[in-house]
Amino acid sequence: MIEITEGDARDIAAIMPVMQKAFDPEYGESWTAAQCISTLSIPNTRLVMARRNETAVGFAISRWVLDQEELLMIGVSPDIQGAGIGRSIIGEVVRNLKKAHREILFLEVRDGNPAYFFYQKIGFTVSGRRKNYYRGLTGAYHDAITMAYIF
């Protein structure tokens, strides 16, 4: 059974194996533990975790300002992607948004990332594009597609 909980900086070590497996280093999208801890030290930042048998299998980091929230990072262990865990994590983020009367959830996804179709399925719509936003290990740049979920 998957449990969705709120985490904090003490849980960063637990999510790092997911981070390392879920993001292809070719695209430069994953974060280091230091980046995660630094981000969580910013006010109005939240970590949502998915756990199976006490082991982290997914997570999301988001932050908000006024009525808008941004999904900064979401990852699910590749061996269980497609099992609804990402949907459950985003569902928890959305529940928190609604309780706090926030109205918009933003994210960005690398152009060509299959996650784009997942976000579309759950109701995100394209709101823009950031040219050459991601830089991969080979030095190649990739656009980011910005998306919004409006309540």
Disulfide bonds with the S-S distance in Angstrom:
none
